[in-house]
Amino acid sequence: MHILEPLLIHHLNWPKLKNLLEEGSNWKLDAMSEKDRVAKNSEFITRGNHKSAKKYDSELCKTIEKELKQGWMFPLPLNYISSLKHGELAPVGMDDKQWQELPNGN
């Protein structure tokens, strides 16, 4: 905060931004019904991951391996989701823009 304050102290929204950075923010979300949660998980299991997960398979595997080693992710059997109270699935994918060729060939 001490780095940003001298730069932004005179900005109209600095007090609000400072508070958000220090205290975090709350987002009101409606609870998902158990019926909708189970249906959504079933839909994701049937559909599978995003197409980009297949298109960039080797890059995605490297990313997942890195996150596993760092302890940011851990694998679970797909059918385990039904035993997790309030558990929700999220299909994975890779951002296509990340792999686009630049005009200079990179």
Rosetta silent file (secondary structure, phi, psi, omega in degrees, C-alpha in Angstrom):
SEQUENCE: MHILEPLLIHHLNWPKLKNLLEEGSNWKLDAMSEKDRVAKNSEFITRGNHKSAKKYDSELCKTIEKELKQGWMFPLPLNYISSLKHGELAPVGMDDKQWQELPNGN
SCORE:     score description
SCORE:     0.000 S_00000001
   1 L     0.000  -38.359 -177.206    0.000    0.000    0.000 S_00000001
   2 L   -62.562  -21.457  178.087    2.839    2.349    0.855 S_00000001
   3 L   -79.727  -39.734 -176.819    3.996    2.149   -2.779 S_00000001
   4 H   -78.848  -33.794 -173.161    0.613    3.036   -4.283 S_00000001
   5 H   -56.936  -48.057  179.256   -0.472    5.725   -1.859 S_00000001
   6 H   -60.620  -30.444 -178.817    1.975    8.463   -2.959 S_00000001
   7 H   -77.851  -36.225 -171.384    0.974    7.822   -6.562 S_00000001
   8 H  -113.096    3.597 -173.892   -2.797    7.692   -6.041 S_00000001
   9 L   -54.807  -31.995 -177.094   -3.423    9.783   -2.906 S_00000001
  10 L   -94.607   -0.314  178.458   -5.081   12.577   -4.900 S_00000001
  11 L   -71.040  139.871 -177.584   -7.237   10.314   -7.038 S_00000001
  12 L   -54.758  -38.395 -176.094  -10.944   10.761   -6.364 S_00000001
  13 L   -97.729   10.663 -178.068  -11.464    7.043   -5.708 S_00000001
  14 H   -56.978  -45.903 -179.836   -8.278    6.405   -3.711 S_00000001
  15 H   -57.521  -41.488  179.758  -10.031    5.939   -0.334 S_00000001
  16 H   -67.736  -45.338  179.015  -12.365    3.330   -1.804 S_00000001
  17 H   -62.816  -42.847  179.234   -9.570    1.536   -3.684 S_00000001
  18 H   -60.088  -43.746  178.682   -7.335    1.583   -0.611 S_00000001
  19 H   -62.901  -43.788  178.459  -10.116    0.046    1.453 S_00000001
  20 H   -60.852  -41.240 -179.664  -10.738   -2.661   -1.157 S_00000001
  21 H   -69.275  -35.817 -178.125   -7.033   -3.530   -1.254 S_00000001
  22 H   -83.064  -38.273 -172.222   -6.712   -3.622    2.527 S_00000001
  23 H  -106.656  -14.286 -174.833  -10.039   -5.196    3.483 S_00000001
  24 L    83.336 -173.295 -179.152  -11.057   -7.112    0.347 S_00000001
  25 L  -137.091  156.424  177.528  -14.519   -6.998   -1.130 S_00000001
  26 L  -113.069  134.079  179.558  -17.781   -8.840   -0.680 S_00000001
  27 L  -120.566  117.288  179.951  -19.823  -10.003   -3.635 S_00000001
  28 L   -71.373  119.211  178.077  -23.431  -10.940   -2.997 S_00000001
  29 L  -122.394  140.932  174.995  -24.085  -14.233   -4.712 S_00000001
  30 L   -78.085  137.250  178.313  -27.276  -16.211   -4.779 S_00000001
  31 L   -66.520  140.390  176.754  -26.883  -19.716   -3.433 S_00000001
  32 L   -86.039  136.522  178.687  -27.162  -22.458   -6.032 S_00000001
  33 L   -68.011  155.125  178.421  -29.764  -25.082   -5.258 S_00000001
  34 H   -60.119  -39.931  179.254  -28.537  -28.630   -4.688 S_00000001
  35 H   -61.289  -45.274  179.559  -30.554  -29.761   -7.718 S_00000001
  36 H   -67.542  -38.704  179.673  -28.893  -27.123   -9.958 S_00000001
  37 H   -62.705  -47.137 -179.897  -25.411  -27.887   -8.583 S_00000001
  38 H   -63.914  -41.708  179.456  -25.751  -31.622   -9.287 S_00000001
  39 H   -64.195  -42.602  179.986  -27.182  -30.926  -12.762 S_00000001
  40 H   -64.652  -43.293  177.367  -24.361  -28.504  -13.603 S_00000001
  41 H   -61.367  -42.487  179.068  -21.713  -30.984  -12.442 S_00000001
  42 H   -62.097  -42.903  178.163  -23.334  -33.717  -14.518 S_00000001
  43 H   -60.157  -45.358 -179.596  -23.384  -31.415  -17.552 S_00000001
  44 H   -66.499  -36.994  177.831  -19.672  -30.608  -17.129 S_00000001
  45 H   -63.950  -43.841  179.954  -18.772  -34.290  -16.714 S_00000001
  46 H   -65.858  -44.745 -176.674  -20.646  -35.137  -19.920 S_00000001
  47 H   -73.959  -38.990 -177.497  -19.233  -32.197  -21.883 S_00000001
  48 L    84.870 -168.999 -178.475  -15.680  -32.406  -20.607 S_00000001
  49 L   -72.562  170.966  178.424  -13.045  -29.702  -20.754 S_00000001
  50 L   -65.021  154.870  179.742  -12.966  -26.821  -23.224 S_00000001
  51 H   -56.571  -33.491 -178.586  -11.812  -27.568  -26.780 S_00000001
  52 H   -65.020  -23.139  177.030   -8.682  -25.564  -26.120 S_00000001
  53 H   -65.495  -33.921  176.344   -7.626  -28.136  -23.501 S_00000001
  54 H   -79.508  -41.497 -177.696   -7.270  -30.661  -26.316 S_00000001
  55 H   -61.157  -39.677 -178.169   -5.827  -28.180  -28.803 S_00000001
  56 L  -113.689   41.800 -174.578   -3.060  -27.129  -26.383 S_00000001
  57 H   -50.383  -50.456 -175.484   -2.800  -30.468  -24.577 S_00000001
  58 H   -66.933  -38.133  178.357    0.988  -30.429  -23.992 S_00000001
  59 H   -67.045  -40.561  179.180    1.015  -26.819  -22.741 S_00000001
  60 H   -64.528  -42.327  178.988   -1.926  -27.505  -20.433 S_00000001
  61 H   -61.491  -40.895  177.803   -0.229  -30.614  -19.018 S_00000001
  62 H   -62.626  -42.631  179.464    2.923  -28.598  -18.267 S_00000001
  63 H   -63.624  -45.221 -179.745    0.848  -25.930  -16.510 S_00000001
  64 H   -65.250  -42.563  177.657   -1.044  -28.503  -14.442 S_00000001
  65 H   -58.197  -43.408  178.981    2.177  -30.339  -13.513 S_00000001
  66 H   -61.475  -45.755 -178.545    3.679  -27.062  -12.314 S_00000001
  67 H   -68.234  -33.610  175.412    0.619  -26.240  -10.212 S_00000001
  68 H   -64.380  -45.111 -179.847    0.562  -29.757   -8.744 S_00000001
  69 H   -63.057  -34.854 -179.076    4.221  -29.479   -7.724 S_00000001
  70 H   -84.056   -5.742  178.332    3.570  -26.091   -6.121 S_00000001
  71 L    79.799   16.537 -179.983    0.547  -27.440   -4.259 S_00000001
  72 L   -85.956  -19.355  178.520   -1.939  -25.092   -5.917 S_00000001
  73 L  -134.221  157.624  167.724   -3.909  -27.984   -7.410 S_00000001
  74 L  -149.360  138.364 -175.347   -4.473  -31.578   -6.515 S_00000001
  75 L   -78.412  144.900  174.090   -6.150  -34.240   -8.612 S_00000001
  76 L  -133.036  147.733  173.688   -9.292  -36.031   -7.534 S_00000001
  77 L   -60.003  140.755 -175.788  -11.190  -38.788   -9.313 S_00000001
  78 H   -56.137  -39.137 -178.057  -14.011  -37.223  -11.310 S_00000001
  79 H   -72.581   -8.034  179.874  -16.708  -39.231   -9.541 S_00000001
  80 H   -69.639  -22.128 -176.828  -15.468  -37.878   -6.173 S_00000001
  81 H   -57.293  -33.123 -177.908  -17.289  -34.577   -6.801 S_00000001
  82 H   -68.778  -18.382  179.186  -20.584  -36.137   -5.748 S_00000001
  83 H   -94.638   -3.170  178.430  -19.194  -36.798   -2.255 S_00000001
  84 L   -92.904  118.358  178.269  -18.033  -33.205   -1.704 S_00000001
  85 L   -61.701  124.637 -179.271  -20.647  -31.085    0.030 S_00000001
  86 L    67.605   12.857 -178.989  -21.247  -28.040   -2.212 S_00000001
  87 L   -65.774  138.025  177.966  -18.548  -29.285   -4.637 S_00000001
  88 L  -132.631  140.476  177.127  -18.589  -27.737   -8.106 S_00000001
  89 L   -89.541  154.758  173.001  -16.646  -28.635  -11.222 S_00000001
  90 L  -140.911  114.757  178.152  -15.034  -26.161  -13.578 S_00000001
  91 L   -59.800  146.964  179.127  -13.859  -27.313  -17.022 S_00000001
  92 L   -99.867  160.131  177.653  -10.282  -26.341  -17.863 S_00000001
  93 L  -166.176  175.951  178.388   -8.966  -24.693  -20.992 S_00000001
  94 L  -122.936  143.703  178.455   -6.179  -22.537  -22.370 S_00000001
  95 L   -74.543  118.670 -178.106   -6.478  -18.993  -23.668 S_00000001
  96 H   -58.294  -34.694 -178.095   -5.948  -19.120  -27.443 S_00000001
  97 H   -61.109  -27.216 -178.212   -4.433  -15.633  -27.472 S_00000001
  98 H   -64.344  -24.435 -174.302   -1.581  -16.943  -25.352 S_00000001
  99 H  -111.941   11.560 -179.921   -0.387  -19.118  -28.258 S_00000001
 100 L   -74.531  147.264  177.359   -0.869  -16.732  -31.188 S_00000001
 101 L   -80.165  135.457  177.666    2.079  -15.928  -33.363 S_00000001
 102 L   -82.877  160.209 -179.415    3.252  -12.323  -33.210 S_00000001
 103 L   -55.358  -28.505 -179.575    4.025  -10.324  -36.380 S_00000001
 104 L   -84.200    3.304  176.297    7.738  -10.784  -35.676 S_00000001
 105 L    96.952  -10.613  179.251    7.347  -14.593  -35.717 S_00000001
 106 L   -71.109    0.000    0.000    7.520  -15.172  -31.951 S_00000001
